[in-house]
Amino acid sequence: MNEKLPTEAVPRWTRGLDRDEVVSILDVFQEPAILLSPDYDILGANQAYRRLYDVDAGGNGQRCYEASHNFRRPCDEAGETCPLRDTLATGKPHRTLHVHHTARGKEHVDVEMFPIYGSDGELRYLIEVLHHLPVSSPRANEQGLVGHSPAFNEMLGLVSRVAPSEASVLLQGESGTGKELVARAIHDQSHRREGPFVPVECSGLTETLFESELFGHERGAFTGATHARAGLVESASGGTLFLDEIGDVPPGLQVKLLRLLETRTFRRVGSSEPRRADFRLVCASHRDLRQLVRDGEFREDLYYRLSTFPIRVPPLRERKPDIPVLAEALFDRLDLPARPHLAAAARDALEHYAFPGNIRELRNILERAALLSDGHEIRAEHLGPEVTQDPDHQDLPPPRALTGGEIRPLEEVEREYLRYAATVHRGDRRSLAARLGLSERSLYRYLQKLDAPGPDPRA
């Protein structure tokens, strides 16, 4: 049990409260909430909790991990982070994202744990408040984000923390990972959810056209401007402006974008009248903006304005447990003559494929396979040779250093293994560096020094 805390560290409102008094507080929470003992016992539950979990007002003898997970042991002993255990260890509130079993099925839940102290400074009880996330699901769902892998849940936990705020969000991840869906989830969980969500594709637009699209223009501002037109900044008023591929914004417009963010004002093209902007900004890029800053291609001051809260959107190869549920969700979203299902061999082939095109590629593979299958079952042969065979390294043997019994010079072994790793790895340089336990910069130096071929930088 925790040591006694100094009296000044104990929240004044909790001092001297007994169990019944704390239980009576639970119905103040609109979201599901329970009172726990330090031994995981549910001592009380509010009405919102009782509607979703199979307990009565007194917890009917269950422990929190039994009611929410159907576990027989605490979460931290079953491979998950346990906020109760963390709170006991630190004496402070903790928050984490879990997948709970509810009356509606499996759901993503943002779990908050608060310690309750007695007048003697001892931690007596804990209050657990559950924030269910309607924008995502660990099950196949026709709408929103889908997944339950550790990489997905880590990202979703960050989304749930930043969404209610007004902070600017920078989503970074490879092409096809679903960054716009994540941006929509942030908007749908925010206080601006009733306002518009306005996406802007930044790549491929000239500086003049981009400025007109973003800020609008007045009649006669340029050839062909026969009438005044509001820009996307005005269209996003009261809602969220999503700038996709922000790394492709022309250098000249970066200055105007920075001024927009600093002053919250803008001018239409051809006008001198400042207008007020009211939007929440979410940006996305498949490019490493920090590297673009170092290369002089992106303004450093703008980068720090955009990256108040960065979120990495993981590639599909880091979400292998999500592939079956993603496939089910995509079958629901695709316009197919009949809803198919995956044979075991097809599911296994997909889980072993590297998916350089990520979820976008998975969608294309499944749509093609569904059209090729004669019945309702998608078999491995329907997925195509790029999935069932890996031409880059299907016949590539492991390096001799790992199979031979002889002792060889370390530098030679290192060179051979790096060549092998760089050849068989299907991701970008950052993910290869992570697999090797190196920084991206160190890996680059190694590959240069050893003259080894680097991985194909897919984005």
C-alpha positions as MATLAB code, in Angstrom:
seq = 'MNEKLPTEAVPRWTRGLDRDEVVSILDVFQEPAILLSPDYDILGANQAYRRLYDVDAGGNGQRCYEASHNFRRPCDEAGETCPLRDTLATGKPHRTLHVHHTARGKEHVDVEMFPIYGSDGELRYLIEVLHHLPVSSPRANEQGLVGHSPAFNEMLGLVSRVAPSEASVLLQGESGTGKELVARAIHDQSHRREGPFVPVECSGLTETLFESELFGHERGAFTGATHARAGLVESASGGTLFLDEIGDVPPGLQVKLLRLLETRTFRRVGSSEPRRADFRLVCASHRDLRQLVRDGEFREDLYYRLSTFPIRVPPLRERKPDIPVLAEALFDRLDLPARPHLAAAARDALEHYAFPGNIRELRNILERAALLSDGHEIRAEHLGPEVTQDPDHQDLPPPRALTGGEIRPLEEVEREYLRYAATVHRGDRRSLAARLGLSERSLYRYLQKLDAPGPDPRA';
ca = [
       0.000    0.000    0.000;
       1.146    3.591   -0.607;
       2.933    5.517    2.103;
       0.930    8.277    3.738;
       0.891   11.486    1.766;
       1.488   14.824    3.451;
      -1.776   16.503    4.425;
      -1.211   19.345    1.962;
      -1.038   16.784   -0.909;
      -4.521   15.438   -0.140;
      -7.376   17.089   -2.127;
      -9.354   19.024    0.480;
     -12.779   17.894   -0.781;
     -11.922   14.207   -0.267;
     -10.743   14.397    3.339;
     -12.932   12.469    5.757;
     -15.355   11.116    3.122;
     -16.669    7.620    3.799;
     -17.687    5.022    1.223;
     -21.396    5.950    1.065;
     -20.554    9.607    0.562;
     -18.183    8.803   -2.293;
     -20.713    6.413   -3.921;
     -23.332    9.174   -3.848;
     -20.977   11.337   -5.916;
     -20.906    8.839   -8.824;
     -24.247    9.902  -10.298;
     -22.822   13.389  -10.793;
     -20.948   11.866  -13.740;
     -22.984   11.550  -16.938;
     -20.518    8.966  -18.243;
     -20.095    5.482  -16.705;
     -18.291    5.665  -13.348;
     -17.497    3.249  -10.527;
     -15.962    3.367   -7.057;
     -13.118    0.875   -6.569;
     -11.118   -0.466   -3.692;
      -7.325   -0.687   -4.054;
      -7.915   -4.447   -4.549;
      -9.985   -3.897   -7.754;
     -13.371   -4.549   -6.068;
     -16.311   -2.535   -7.456;
     -17.898   -0.836   -4.438;
     -20.461    1.233   -6.311;
     -21.620    2.010   -9.864;
     -23.655    4.854  -11.338;
     -26.626    4.348  -13.642;
     -24.617    4.931  -16.826;
     -22.186    2.163  -15.846;
     -24.971   -0.262  -14.909;
     -26.605    0.231  -18.330;
     -23.440   -0.939  -20.133;
     -21.953   -3.493  -17.734;
     -23.521   -6.419  -15.905;
     -23.354   -5.047  -12.344;
     -25.809   -3.623   -9.849;
     -25.453   -0.429   -7.807;
     -23.132   -2.172   -5.354;
     -21.006   -3.936   -7.950;
     -22.473   -7.404   -7.095;
     -19.103   -8.711   -5.956;
     -17.263   -8.192   -9.263;
     -13.860   -6.672   -9.842;
     -13.296   -4.015  -12.467;
     -11.375   -6.257  -14.858;
     -14.110   -8.918  -14.667;
     -16.919   -6.484  -15.474;
     -15.154   -4.590  -18.277;
     -12.833   -7.184  -19.867;
     -14.156  -10.605  -18.821;
     -10.623  -11.178  -17.488;
      -9.816  -13.441  -14.572;
      -6.807  -11.362  -13.576;
      -5.877   -7.647  -13.570;
      -5.256   -5.877  -16.872;
      -1.511   -5.469  -16.324;
      -1.201   -9.255  -15.907;
      -3.064   -9.755  -19.201;
      -0.817   -7.546  -21.330;
      -2.606   -4.186  -20.934;
      -1.805   -1.011  -19.061;
      -3.708   -0.849  -15.759;
      -4.624    2.693  -14.662;
      -5.521    1.481  -11.144;
      -2.097   -0.060  -10.704;
      -0.434    3.114  -12.039;
      -2.462    5.289   -9.666;
      -1.539    3.108   -6.690;
       2.127    3.345   -7.681;
       2.202    7.131   -8.103;
      -0.701    8.395   -6.006;
      -1.792   10.482   -9.011;
      -4.628   10.261  -11.584;
      -3.950    8.152  -14.659;
      -5.564    7.741  -18.047;
      -5.308    5.012  -20.688;
      -7.259    3.554  -23.620;
      -8.781    0.058  -23.347;
     -11.146   -2.190  -25.299;
     -14.116   -3.056  -23.055;
     -16.872   -5.673  -23.381;
     -20.179   -3.836  -23.003;
     -23.850   -4.572  -23.561;
     -23.337   -3.130  -27.081;
     -20.317   -5.349  -27.797;
     -16.633   -4.422  -27.792;
     -15.955   -0.673  -27.568;
     -12.978    1.647  -27.273;
     -12.976    3.336  -23.869;
     -10.756    6.097  -22.542;
     -10.324    5.164  -18.859;
      -9.598    7.839  -16.225;
      -8.617    6.834  -12.687;
      -8.733    9.237   -9.719;
      -7.413    8.503   -6.208;
      -9.570    9.266   -3.151;
      -7.731    9.899    0.108;
      -8.891    9.806    3.706;
      -8.211   12.564    6.221;
      -5.115   10.631    7.333;
      -3.586   10.857    3.852;
      -4.103    7.170    3.029;
      -5.384    6.251   -0.429;
      -8.710    4.561    0.409;
     -10.716    4.417   -2.831;
     -10.443    5.109   -6.546;
     -13.013    6.523   -8.957;
     -12.922    5.184  -12.519;
     -14.655    7.271  -15.201;
     -15.121    5.780  -18.677;
     -15.248    7.886  -21.838;
     -16.640    5.755  -24.659;
     -15.398    6.782  -28.110;
     -18.184    6.770  -30.717;
     -15.796    7.614  -33.575;
     -13.969    4.276  -33.471;
     -14.657    0.588  -32.976;
     -12.596   -2.552  -32.343;
     -15.246   -4.392  -34.411;
     -16.163   -4.167  -38.087;
     -18.065   -0.940  -38.536;
     -19.428    0.882  -41.564;
     -18.316    4.243  -40.170;
     -15.255    5.678  -38.458;
     -11.943    4.199  -37.378;
     -11.605    0.440  -36.938;
      -8.939   -1.512  -35.074;
      -7.738   -2.911  -31.769;
      -3.989   -3.501  -32.225;
      -1.553   -1.898  -29.749;
      -0.296    0.558  -32.405;
      -3.860    1.595  -33.279;
      -4.898    1.952  -29.635;
      -1.839    4.084  -28.889;
      -2.800    6.459  -31.703;
      -6.457    6.466  -30.628;
      -5.484    7.344  -27.071;
      -3.742   10.474  -28.363;
      -6.773   11.327  -30.507;
      -9.098   11.123  -27.494;
      -6.827   13.400  -25.457;
      -6.406   16.163  -28.023;
      -9.871   16.144  -29.641;
     -11.734   18.163  -26.956;
      -9.085   20.913  -27.048;
      -8.422   23.641  -29.606;
      -4.786   22.596  -30.119;
      -3.435   22.289  -33.660;
      -2.797   18.658  -34.607;
      -0.178   17.319  -37.016;
      -0.844   13.820  -38.364;
       2.226   12.142  -39.819;
       2.201    8.775  -41.532;
       2.663    7.018  -44.825;
       0.292    7.463  -47.725;
      -2.843    5.350  -47.458;
      -2.847    4.994  -43.658;
      -6.147    6.859  -43.247;
      -4.974   10.257  -42.011;
      -8.143   11.997  -43.195;
     -10.285    9.512  -41.250;
      -8.230   10.291  -38.143;
      -8.719   14.016  -38.778;
     -12.490   13.479  -39.041;
     -12.440   11.520  -35.786;
     -10.710   14.441  -34.062;
     -13.368   16.786  -35.437;
     -16.245   14.477  -34.453;
     -14.971   14.252  -30.862;
     -14.402   17.998  -30.563;
     -16.631   20.830  -29.377;
     -16.807   21.911  -33.035;
     -18.495   18.689  -34.175;
     -21.648   20.573  -35.225;
     -19.548   22.813  -37.482;
     -18.165   21.914  -40.933;
     -15.183   19.647  -41.600;
     -13.367   21.161  -44.586;
     -10.553   19.117  -46.195;
      -7.981   20.845  -48.412;
      -5.625   18.854  -50.648;
      -2.406   20.912  -50.696;
      -0.401   18.918  -53.247;
      -0.559   19.749  -56.926;
      -1.854   23.320  -56.525;
       0.062   26.318  -57.792;
       0.700   29.147  -55.352;
      -1.859   31.461  -56.994;
      -4.550   28.803  -57.197;
      -3.875   27.633  -53.638;
      -4.199   31.166  -52.246;
      -7.489   31.673  -54.064;
      -8.825   28.311  -52.850;
      -7.792   28.947  -49.262;
      -8.646   32.630  -48.854;
     -11.188   33.238  -51.630;
     -11.141   36.139  -54.078;
     -13.012   39.270  -55.059;
     -14.617   39.896  -58.412;
     -12.007   40.955  -60.952;
      -9.068   39.883  -58.796;
      -7.643   37.951  -61.760;
      -8.643   36.854  -65.235;
     -11.742   34.688  -65.015;
     -12.813   35.933  -61.562;
     -16.268   37.020  -62.709;
     -17.722   37.042  -59.195;
     -16.566   37.090  -55.596;
     -15.986   33.726  -53.969;
     -15.482   32.705  -50.345;
     -12.439   30.546  -49.649;
     -12.123   27.357  -47.644;
     -10.993   29.236  -44.531;
     -14.361   30.996  -44.476;
     -16.168   27.748  -45.265;
     -14.565   26.142  -42.193;
     -15.842   28.849  -39.838;
     -16.969   27.260  -36.578;
     -15.518   23.890  -37.576;
     -12.262   22.192  -38.557;
      -9.909   23.005  -41.431;
      -7.933   19.943  -42.534;
      -4.827   20.670  -44.634;
      -3.718   17.384  -46.198;
      -0.117   17.059  -47.418;
       0.883   20.305  -45.722;
       4.499   19.614  -46.684;
       3.622   20.464  -50.299;
       2.471   24.036  -49.533;
       4.478   26.425  -51.765;
       7.150   28.430  -49.870;
       5.552   31.773  -50.732;
       2.235   30.706  -49.243;
       3.820   29.359  -46.070;
       4.321   32.968  -44.952;
       0.631   33.780  -45.438;
      -0.423   30.579  -43.717;
       1.784   31.474  -40.748;
       0.205   34.927  -40.577;
      -3.260   33.350  -40.682;
      -2.416   31.155  -37.697;
      -0.772   33.941  -35.703;
      -3.367   36.685  -36.261;
      -6.447   34.610  -37.096;
      -7.131   37.058  -39.921;
      -6.844   36.814  -43.712;
      -7.617   38.768  -46.872;
      -9.332   37.536  -49.992;
      -7.262   37.787  -53.161;
      -7.871   41.256  -54.590;
      -9.094   42.717  -51.285;
      -7.463   44.848  -48.591;
     -10.177   44.151  -46.027;
      -9.088   41.775  -43.237;
     -11.536   39.041  -42.288;
     -11.721   37.083  -39.075;
     -11.002   33.327  -39.146;
     -12.614   30.862  -36.724;
     -11.483   27.273  -37.227;
      -9.609   24.433  -35.558;
      -6.579   23.332  -37.610;
      -5.590   19.728  -38.328;
      -2.764   19.052  -40.790;
      -1.324   15.877  -42.290;
       1.767   14.899  -44.222;
       3.475   11.733  -45.391;
       6.761   13.661  -45.494;
       9.048   14.258  -42.516;
       8.445   17.954  -41.853;
      11.410   18.203  -39.499;
      13.669   16.998  -42.287;
      12.061   19.495  -44.665;
      12.873   22.226  -42.125;
      16.500   21.059  -41.981;
      16.622   21.037  -45.797;
      15.267   24.594  -45.956;
      12.048   23.538  -47.722;
       9.658   24.291  -44.862;
       9.570   27.244  -42.470;
      10.659   26.347  -38.954;
       8.286   28.850  -37.319;
       5.355   27.428  -39.291;
       6.322   23.880  -38.330;
       6.142   24.722  -34.631;
       2.772   26.407  -35.154;
       1.380   23.292  -36.830;
       2.879   20.636  -34.571;
       1.432   21.577  -31.192;
       0.202   17.995  -30.857;
       1.846   15.533  -33.287;
       0.267   12.113  -33.820;
       1.913    9.302  -35.757;
      -0.586    7.297  -37.814;
       0.886    3.763  -37.923;
       1.317    1.872  -41.208;
      -0.716   -1.273  -41.758;
       2.337   -3.547  -41.356;
       2.392   -2.441  -37.693;
      -1.325   -3.261  -37.337;
      -1.390   -6.912  -38.422;
      -3.990   -7.916  -35.748;
      -6.367   -5.342  -37.303;
      -6.369   -6.853  -40.801;
      -9.307   -9.280  -40.294;
     -11.562   -6.638  -38.728;
     -10.487   -4.045  -41.321;
     -11.348   -6.505  -44.076;
     -14.820   -7.031  -42.601;
     -15.343   -3.279  -42.331;
     -14.192   -2.725  -45.924;
     -16.569   -5.419  -47.181;
     -19.388   -3.418  -45.575;
     -18.214   -0.174  -47.197;
     -17.520   -1.513  -50.700;
     -20.301   -1.636  -53.270;
     -20.173   -5.386  -53.996;
     -22.803   -7.697  -55.535;
     -22.577   -9.982  -52.459;
     -20.768   -9.738  -49.161;
     -17.777  -12.135  -49.222;
     -15.685  -13.603  -46.415;
     -11.997  -14.492  -46.208;
     -10.810  -18.085  -46.228;
      -8.206  -18.926  -43.588;
      -5.386  -19.132  -46.161;
      -6.332  -15.734  -47.609;
      -6.370  -14.177  -44.138;
      -2.947  -15.665  -43.425;
      -1.535  -14.319  -46.712;
      -2.815  -10.819  -45.947;
      -1.332  -10.881  -42.457;
       2.086  -11.774  -43.896;
       2.031   -9.107  -46.625;
       3.872   -5.816  -46.021;
       1.230   -3.482  -47.600;
       3.420   -0.659  -48.956;
       0.152    1.084  -49.940;
      -1.385    0.529  -46.484;
      -5.185    0.525  -46.001;
      -5.794    2.016  -49.441;
      -3.972   -0.959  -50.968;
      -5.889   -3.394  -48.733;
      -9.155   -1.926  -49.996;
      -8.086   -2.318  -53.644;
      -6.876   -5.893  -53.096;
     -10.123   -6.907  -51.408;
     -12.340   -5.275  -54.025;
     -10.467   -7.014  -56.849;
     -10.489  -10.353  -54.997;
     -14.237  -10.106  -54.329;
     -14.892   -9.633  -58.041;
     -12.601  -12.559  -58.959;
     -14.143  -15.019  -56.516;
     -16.938  -17.163  -57.941;
     -18.800  -17.580  -54.681;
     -18.816  -15.817  -51.347;
     -15.375  -17.020  -50.267;
     -12.160  -15.165  -51.075;
      -9.285  -17.627  -51.337;
      -5.553  -16.894  -51.397;
      -5.325  -17.210  -55.188;
      -7.829  -14.372  -55.569;
      -5.503  -11.913  -53.809;
      -2.933  -11.689  -56.585;
       0.760  -12.662  -56.810;
       1.953   -9.456  -55.156;
       0.307  -10.673  -51.936;
       0.924  -14.422  -52.087;
       4.497  -14.078  -53.414;
       7.101  -11.522  -52.414;
       9.337  -11.038  -55.461;
      11.817   -8.912  -53.503;
      12.939  -11.646  -51.152;
      10.926  -14.851  -51.398;
      14.062  -16.791  -52.438;
      16.615  -14.668  -50.606;
      18.469  -16.822  -48.046;
      19.414  -15.412  -44.648;
      22.952  -14.022  -44.427;
      25.723  -16.599  -44.134;
      26.746  -14.980  -40.849;
      23.531  -16.302  -39.270;
      23.679  -19.820  -40.712;
      27.356  -20.773  -40.878;
      29.336  -22.000  -37.904;
      32.536  -20.091  -38.645;
      33.709  -16.995  -36.790;
      34.109  -14.047  -39.145;
      35.221  -10.411  -38.776;
      32.523   -8.336  -37.080;
      32.609   -5.597  -39.726;
      32.021   -8.175  -42.472;
      29.103   -9.738  -40.572;
      27.609   -6.303  -39.934;
      27.880   -5.324  -43.604;
      26.257   -8.579  -44.757;
      23.420   -8.366  -42.272;
      22.643   -4.721  -43.077;
      22.438   -5.542  -46.774;
      20.062   -8.391  -45.988;
      17.877   -6.275  -43.655;
      17.701   -3.365  -46.100;
      16.730   -5.717  -48.930;
      13.991   -7.709  -47.220;
      12.467   -4.801  -45.264;
       9.291   -3.575  -46.983;
       8.836   -0.289  -45.145;
      10.572    3.058  -45.109;
      13.919    3.970  -43.552;
      12.366    5.106  -40.272;
      10.676    1.752  -39.630;
      13.839   -0.164  -40.588;
      15.848    1.944  -38.137;
      13.299    1.167  -35.422;
      13.525   -2.579  -36.166;
      17.342   -2.397  -35.901;
      17.299   -0.287  -32.740;
      18.994    2.678  -34.434;
      18.128    6.283  -35.065;
      17.216    7.124  -38.662;
      20.338    9.278  -38.960;
      22.595    6.470  -37.647;
      21.078    4.003  -40.104;
      21.726    6.412  -42.968;
      25.380    6.714  -41.932;
      25.714    2.928  -41.692;
      24.222    2.404  -45.139;
      26.486    5.042  -46.655;
      29.569    3.658  -44.950;
      28.888    0.056  -45.875;
      27.567    0.877  -49.331;
      24.455   -1.162  -48.570;
      21.232   -0.563  -50.551;
      18.722    1.386  -48.482;
      15.057    0.421  -48.289;
      12.724    1.816  -50.883;
      11.324    4.991  -49.212;
       7.592    4.445  -49.682;
       5.272    7.086  -48.379;
];
